[in-house]
Amino acid sequence: MLIFPQGFRIDGRRLYLQKVGWVKIKDKVTKKQEWNDIRESAEQVWVKEEVDGFFAYIVYEREREVKEGNGRIVGIDVGIKNTITMSNGEVLSLDKKKIMALVGKAEMLQGAIDRKRAINKERGIKYSKRIEELEMRKDRVLKEIKNIKSDLYYKAVNYIFNSHEHVAVEDLNLSELKEAKKDNNTVRR
């Protein structure tokens, strides 16, 4: 990741980075009213290369919105069966069927990559464009899984904090629980 704390400029839908030059910005936010505020208060630009291209994260300053308290309290339990369970009975969970389908697709692609590598090793071939393309497809599938998860978490956090004034989250240390279970098992013998 590259961080540009100085020497960057934003002009319309273009971003100037030192040693890189002018780069076009393709994003929906450039069409919104808040884009002018972002351009004026931008402090840093972080550039990150991901599977499907380069992404610029613009760090900017904005005024905090003070919301009126509604007095609602909620407790959150993070689990395996249901991703997020709230004390008021609401359940937020991932689309497990879609994720498992994508995991199966990634496993299938990895199997194809492994087979092609074994064949190439027998033939003495060191580079294969086909393997590179399969790896890019697998990386895109894995990124899609990551995006599904992060999308749920961002939406859940926004929903919970916008609709409740106080939030309590359990703090379990699983390694201590495992150690305690081991200690209990050794005492019984």
GROMACS elastic network, one bead per residue, 0.5 to 0.9 nm:
[ bonds ]
;  ai    aj funct       b0    kb
    1    46     6  0.67887   500
    1    47     6  0.57412   500
    1    49     6  0.71033   500
    2    45     6  0.82887   500
    2    46     6  0.56946   500
    2    47     6  0.51159   500
    2    48     6  0.65554   500
    3     6     6  0.89372   500
    3    44     6  0.70933   500
    3    45     6  0.58846   500
    3    47     6  0.63515   500
    3    48     6  0.88402   500
    4     7     6  0.70175   500
    4     8     6  0.67876   500
    4    17     6  0.73519   500
    4    18     6  0.79637   500
    4    43     6  0.89932   500
    4    44     6  0.57450   500
    4    45     6  0.51368   500
    4    46     6  0.62320   500
    4    47     6  0.79877   500
    5     8     6  0.76943   500
    5    43     6  0.66637   500
    5    45     6  0.65239   500
    5    46     6  0.84086   500
    6     9     6  0.88748   500
    6    17     6  0.89182   500
    6    18     6  0.85732   500
    6    43     6  0.79834   500
    6    44     6  0.70165   500
    6    45     6  0.85906   500
    7    16     6  0.80058   500
    7    17     6  0.66485   500
    7    18     6  0.60085   500
    8    15     6  0.70957   500
    8    16     6  0.52192   500
    8    18     6  0.65298   500
    8    44     6  0.79979   500
    8    45     6  0.75661   500
    9    14     6  0.83045   500
    9    15     6  0.57968   500
    9    17     6  0.70582   500
    9    22     6  0.89636   500
    9    39     6  0.84885   500
    9    42     6  0.89347   500
   10    13     6  0.73150   500
   10    14     6  0.58647   500
   10    16     6  0.63031   500
   10    39     6  0.61186   500
   10    40     6  0.86295   500
   10    42     6  0.85893   500
   11    14     6  0.52073   500
   11    15     6  0.63265   500
   11    16     6  0.79433   500
   11    39     6  0.80087   500
   12    15     6  0.81632   500
   12    25     6  0.88511   500
   12    30     6  0.80002   500
   12    36     6  0.88711   500
   12    39     6  0.85462   500
   13    23     6  0.86296   500
   13    24     6  0.60596   500
   13    25     6  0.52155   500
   13    26     6  0.74707   500
   13    27     6  0.87715   500
   13    30     6  0.66274   500
   14    22     6  0.63372   500
   14    23     6  0.55290   500
   14    25     6  0.54696   500
   14    26     6  0.89089   500
   15    21     6  0.80615   500
   15    22     6  0.55377   500
   15    23     6  0.51645   500
   15    24     6  0.63436   500
   15    25     6  0.67406   500
   16    20     6  0.75137   500
   16    21     6  0.53267   500
   16    23     6  0.62417   500
   16    24     6  0.89097   500
   17    20     6  0.53479   500
   17    21     6  0.52870   500
   17    22     6  0.65316   500
   17    23     6  0.77775   500
   17    45     6  0.86622   500
   18    21     6  0.60835   500
   18    22     6  0.88479   500
   20    23     6  0.79968   500
   25    30     6  0.79737   500
   25    56     6  0.85193   500
   26    29     6  0.87882   500
   26    30     6  0.78019   500
   27    30     6  0.59091   500
   27    31     6  0.79388   500
   28    31     6  0.57288   500
   28    32     6  0.72421   500
   29    32     6  0.52199   500
   29    33     6  0.82267   500
   29    34     6  0.75242   500
   29    35     6  0.61798   500
   30    33     6  0.80315   500
   30    34     6  0.81374   500
   30    35     6  0.53323   500
   30    36     6  0.83619   500
   31    34     6  0.86118   500
   31    35     6  0.71147   500
   32    35     6  0.57460   500
   32    36     6  0.83740   500
   33    36     6  0.64111   500
   33    37     6  0.79109   500
   34    37     6  0.52404   500
   34    38     6  0.63816   500
   34    39     6  0.88041   500
   35    38     6  0.50017   500
   35    39     6  0.61600   500
   35    40     6  0.86502   500
   36    39     6  0.51574   500
   36    40     6  0.62358   500
   36    41     6  0.87159   500
   37    40     6  0.52250   500
   37    41     6  0.61596   500
   37    42     6  0.83464   500
   37    60     6  0.86190   500
   37    61     6  0.87107   500
   37    62     6  0.79614   500
   38    41     6  0.54110   500
   38    42     6  0.57214   500
   38    58     6  0.80381   500
   38    59     6  0.84337   500
   38    60     6  0.60145   500
   38    61     6  0.76537   500
   38    62     6  0.81793   500
   39    42     6  0.55235   500
   39    58     6  0.89618   500
   39    60     6  0.80928   500
   40    60     6  0.84374   500
   41    59     6  0.85125   500
   41    60     6  0.52704   500
   41    61     6  0.56160   500
   41    62     6  0.75912   500
   42    45     6  0.78324   500
   42    58     6  0.65156   500
   42    59     6  0.57970   500
   42    61     6  0.68057   500
   43    58     6  0.75549   500
   43    59     6  0.56027   500
   43    60     6  0.53301   500
   43    61     6  0.74769   500
   44    57     6  0.82719   500
   44    58     6  0.59605   500
   44    59     6  0.50419   500
   44    60     6  0.71178   500
   45    56     6  0.63502   500
   45    57     6  0.56338   500
   45    59     6  0.60719   500
   45    60     6  0.89363   500
   46    55     6  0.80696   500
   46    56     6  0.55010   500
   46    58     6  0.64076   500
   46    59     6  0.77898   500
   47    54     6  0.67915   500
   47    55     6  0.56215   500
   47    57     6  0.63171   500
   47    58     6  0.87526   500
   48    53     6  0.85538   500
   48    54     6  0.56489   500
   48    55     6  0.52660   500
   48    56     6  0.64485   500
   48    57     6  0.79556   500
   49    52     6  0.81035   500
   49    53     6  0.59125   500
   49    55     6  0.62845   500
   49    56     6  0.89076   500
   50    53     6  0.53561   500
   50    54     6  0.59107   500
   50    55     6  0.72855   500
   50   143     6  0.88781   500
   51    54     6  0.82374   500
   51   136     6  0.71243   500
   51   139     6  0.64698   500
   51   140     6  0.62542   500
   51   143     6  0.75504   500
   52   136     6  0.88055   500
   52   140     6  0.71496   500
   52   143     6  0.89646   500
   67   162     6  0.86579   500
   68   165     6  0.87486   500
   69    72     6  0.80778   500
   69   164     6  0.80807   500
   69   165     6  0.57429   500
   70    73     6  0.89491   500
   70   163     6  0.79937   500
   70   164     6  0.68596   500
   70   165     6  0.60243   500
   71   164     6  0.71717   500
   71   165     6  0.56091   500
   71   166     6  0.73670   500
   72   163     6  0.76213   500
   72   165     6  0.53957   500
   72   166     6  0.64861   500
   72   167     6  0.87191   500
   73    87     6  0.88794   500
   73    88     6  0.89903   500
   73   164     6  0.58700   500
   73   165     6  0.61239   500
   73   167     6  0.59537   500
   73   168     6  0.79433   500
   74    86     6  0.64862   500
   74    87     6  0.57492   500
   74    88     6  0.67194   500
   74   160     6  0.83682   500
   74   164     6  0.68082   500
   74   165     6  0.83545   500
   74   166     6  0.64607   500
   74   167     6  0.51382   500
   74   168     6  0.63351   500
   74   169     6  0.87348   500
   75    85     6  0.84052   500
   75    86     6  0.55841   500
   75    88     6  0.78794   500
   75   166     6  0.85363   500
   75   167     6  0.58051   500
   75   169     6  0.58077   500
   75   170     6  0.78466   500
   76    84     6  0.67480   500
   76    85     6  0.58582   500
   76    87     6  0.63087   500
   76   167     6  0.74026   500
   76   168     6  0.61475   500
   76   170     6  0.67331   500
   77    83     6  0.83559   500
   77    84     6  0.59116   500
   77    85     6  0.51531   500
   77    86     6  0.62384   500
   77    87     6  0.78652   500
   77   169     6  0.65249   500
   77   170     6  0.62129   500
   78    82     6  0.74879   500
   78    83     6  0.57353   500
   78    85     6  0.63823   500
   78    86     6  0.87196   500
   78   169     6  0.82600   500
   78   170     6  0.78766   500
   79    82     6  0.56076   500
   79    83     6  0.52896   500
   79    84     6  0.63607   500
   79    85     6  0.75046   500
   80    83     6  0.59308   500
   80    84     6  0.86867   500
   81    84     6  0.89633   500
   81    93     6  0.82469   500
   82    85     6  0.64238   500
   82    91     6  0.67531   500
   82    92     6  0.68005   500
   82    93     6  0.52701   500
   82    94     6  0.78695   500
   83    91     6  0.76758   500
   83    92     6  0.60687   500
   83    94     6  0.64984   500
   84    90     6  0.83748   500
   84    91     6  0.58200   500
   84    92     6  0.50381   500
   84    93     6  0.61400   500
   84   156     6  0.84474   500
   85    88     6  0.84947   500
   85    89     6  0.68662   500
   85    90     6  0.60640   500
   85    92     6  0.64007   500
   85    93     6  0.83404   500
   86    89     6  0.55471   500
   86    90     6  0.53213   500
   86    91     6  0.63092   500
   86    92     6  0.83661   500
   87    90     6  0.72916   500
   92   152     6  0.82366   500
   92   156     6  0.73977   500
   93    96     6  0.82128   500
   93   152     6  0.78789   500
   94    97     6  0.87614   500
   94    98     6  0.88027   500
   94    99     6  0.81160   500
   94   148     6  0.79125   500
   94   149     6  0.70447   500
   94   152     6  0.69483   500
   95    98     6  0.56399   500
   95    99     6  0.64377   500
   95   100     6  0.87821   500
   95   148     6  0.84293   500
   96    99     6  0.50388   500
   96   100     6  0.59334   500
   96   101     6  0.84370   500
   97   100     6  0.51986   500
   97   101     6  0.61262   500
   97   102     6  0.86533   500
   98   101     6  0.51061   500
   98   102     6  0.62775   500
   98   103     6  0.86440   500
   98   145     6  0.87772   500
   99   102     6  0.50861   500
   99   103     6  0.61064   500
   99   104     6  0.86035   500
   99   144     6  0.88952   500
   99   145     6  0.61747   500
   99   148     6  0.80102   500
   99   149     6  0.89962   500
  100   104     6  0.61075   500
  100   105     6  0.85463   500
  101   104     6  0.51192   500
  101   105     6  0.62773   500
  101   106     6  0.87500   500
  102   106     6  0.61888   500
  102   107     6  0.85937   500
  102   141     6  0.64207   500
  102   142     6  0.76892   500
  102   144     6  0.81104   500
  102   145     6  0.69377   500
  103   106     6  0.50422   500
  103   107     6  0.61540   500
  103   108     6  0.85806   500
  103   141     6  0.79099   500
  103   142     6  0.76394   500
  103   145     6  0.78812   500
  104   107     6  0.50549   500
  104   108     6  0.61369   500
  104   109     6  0.86339   500
  105   108     6  0.50727   500
  105   109     6  0.62509   500
  105   110     6  0.86320   500
  105   138     6  0.79511   500
  105   141     6  0.75584   500
  106   109     6  0.51042   500
  106   110     6  0.61197   500
  106   111     6  0.86174   500
  106   137     6  0.83583   500
  106   138     6  0.53290   500
  106   139     6  0.81176   500
  106   141     6  0.62480   500
  106   142     6  0.69046   500
  107   111     6  0.61578   500
  107   112     6  0.86767   500
  107   138     6  0.83239   500
  108   111     6  0.51141   500
  108   112     6  0.63622   500
  108   113     6  0.87154   500
  108   138     6  0.89288   500
  109   112     6  0.50844   500
  109   113     6  0.62085   500
  109   114     6  0.86754   500
  109   134     6  0.65116   500
  109   135     6  0.76489   500
  109   137     6  0.77397   500
  109   138     6  0.60019   500
  110   114     6  0.61564   500
  110   115     6  0.86436   500
  110   134     6  0.80078   500
  110   135     6  0.76501   500
  110   138     6  0.70795   500
  111   114     6  0.50975   500
  111   115     6  0.62017   500
  111   116     6  0.86278   500
  112   115     6  0.51680   500
  112   116     6  0.61701   500
  112   117     6  0.85548   500
  112   131     6  0.84843   500
  112   134     6  0.78798   500
  113   116     6  0.52307   500
  113   117     6  0.60987   500
  113   118     6  0.86511   500
  113   130     6  0.87580   500
  113   131     6  0.58562   500
  113   132     6  0.87389   500
  113   134     6  0.65657   500
  113   135     6  0.71981   500
  114   117     6  0.51085   500
  114   118     6  0.62181   500
  114   119     6  0.87173   500
  114   131     6  0.89153   500
  115   118     6  0.51802   500
  115   119     6  0.63035   500
  115   120     6  0.86288   500
  116   119     6  0.50955   500
  116   120     6  0.60495   500
  116   121     6  0.84940   500
  116   128     6  0.87783   500
  116   130     6  0.85837   500
  116   131     6  0.69586   500
  117   120     6  0.50245   500
  117   121     6  0.60092   500
  117   122     6  0.86569   500
  117   125     6  0.87557   500
  117   126     6  0.88061   500
  117   128     6  0.85575   500
  117   131     6  0.75233   500
  118   121     6  0.50810   500
  118   122     6  0.63827   500
  118   123     6  0.87680   500
  119   122     6  0.52394   500
  119   123     6  0.63749   500
  119   124     6  0.86443   500
  119   125     6  0.85537   500
  120   123     6  0.50186   500
  120   124     6  0.59128   500
  120   126     6  0.69842   500
  120   127     6  0.82828   500
  120   128     6  0.80246   500
  121   125     6  0.59811   500
  121   126     6  0.72249   500
  122   125     6  0.77954   500
  125   128     6  0.74227   500
  127   131     6  0.81397   500
  127   132     6  0.85173   500
  128   131     6  0.53687   500
  128   132     6  0.65009   500
  128   133     6  0.88479   500
  129   132     6  0.50031   500
  129   133     6  0.62247   500
  129   134     6  0.86829   500
  130   133     6  0.50941   500
  130   134     6  0.62260   500
  130   135     6  0.86345   500
  131   134     6  0.50485   500
  131   135     6  0.61320   500
  131   136     6  0.86268   500
  132   135     6  0.51303   500
  132   136     6  0.62978   500
  132   137     6  0.87569   500
  133   136     6  0.51026   500
  133   137     6  0.62933   500
  133   138     6  0.86834   500
  134   137     6  0.50530   500
  134   138     6  0.61674   500
  134   139     6  0.85851   500
  135   138     6  0.50128   500
  135   139     6  0.60782   500
  135   140     6  0.85877   500
  136   139     6  0.50254   500
  136   140     6  0.61951   500
  136   141     6  0.87067   500
  137   140     6  0.51263   500
  137   141     6  0.63609   500
  137   142     6  0.87571   500
  138   141     6  0.51233   500
  138   142     6  0.62619   500
  138   143     6  0.86052   500
  139   142     6  0.50480   500
  139   143     6  0.60667   500
  139   144     6  0.85664   500
  140   144     6  0.61615   500
  140   145     6  0.87579   500
  141   144     6  0.50369   500
  141   145     6  0.64661   500
  141   146     6  0.87824   500
  142   145     6  0.51289   500
  142   146     6  0.63379   500
  142   147     6  0.86685   500
  143   147     6  0.60566   500
  143   148     6  0.86268   500
  144   148     6  0.62175   500
  144   149     6  0.87330   500
  145   148     6  0.52091   500
  145   149     6  0.64486   500
  145   150     6  0.87658   500
  146   149     6  0.52615   500
  146   150     6  0.61772   500
  146   151     6  0.84802   500
  147   150     6  0.51463   500
  147   151     6  0.58404   500
  147   152     6  0.85532   500
  148   151     6  0.51987   500
  148   152     6  0.64080   500
  148   153     6  0.88439   500
  149   152     6  0.53392   500
  149   153     6  0.63892   500
  149   154     6  0.87910   500
  150   153     6  0.50461   500
  150   154     6  0.60734   500
  150   155     6  0.84852   500
  151   154     6  0.52944   500
  151   155     6  0.61170   500
  151   156     6  0.84421   500
  152   155     6  0.52316   500
  152   156     6  0.59301   500
  152   157     6  0.85156   500
  153   156     6  0.50339   500
  153   157     6  0.60414   500
  153   158     6  0.85501   500
  154   157     6  0.52077   500
  154   158     6  0.61897   500
  154   159     6  0.85572   500
  155   158     6  0.51933   500
  155   159     6  0.60601   500
  155   160     6  0.85513   500
  156   159     6  0.50972   500
  156   160     6  0.60087   500
  156   161     6  0.84907   500
  157   160     6  0.52135   500
  157   161     6  0.60257   500
  157   162     6  0.83193   500
  158   161     6  0.53841   500
  158   162     6  0.58759   500
  158   163     6  0.84176   500
  159   162     6  0.53167   500
  159   163     6  0.60800   500
  159   164     6  0.84419   500
  160   163     6  0.54174   500
  160   164     6  0.59032   500
  160   165     6  0.88054   500
  160   167     6  0.79528   500
  161   164     6  0.54514   500
  161   165     6  0.68966   500
  161   166     6  0.81492   500
  161   167     6  0.76968   500
  162   165     6  0.77846   500
  164   167     6  0.69029   500
  172   175     6  0.89170   500
  172   176     6  0.85725   500
  172   177     6  0.81604   500
  173   176     6  0.55527   500
  173   177     6  0.65122   500
  173   178     6  0.89663   500
  174   178     6  0.62053   500
  174   179     6  0.86395   500
  175   178     6  0.51636   500
  175   179     6  0.62853   500
  175   180     6  0.86599   500
  176   179     6  0.50379   500
  176   180     6  0.60949   500
  176   181     6  0.85640   500
  177   180     6  0.50612   500
  177   181     6  0.61681   500
  177   182     6  0.86559   500
  178   181     6  0.50473   500
  178   182     6  0.62317   500
  178   183     6  0.86505   500
  179   182     6  0.50369   500
  179   183     6  0.61682   500
  179   184     6  0.86545   500
  180   183     6  0.50241   500
  180   184     6  0.62181   500
  180   185     6  0.86520   500
  181   184     6  0.51022   500
  181   185     6  0.62236   500
  181   186     6  0.87531   500
  182   185     6  0.50783   500
  182   186     6  0.62795   500
  182   187     6  0.87753   500
  183   186     6  0.52591   500
  183   187     6  0.64095   500
  183   188     6  0.89668   500
  184   187     6  0.52774   500
  184   188     6  0.65495   500
  185   188     6  0.53841   500
  185   189     6  0.68716   500
  186   189     6  0.55703   500
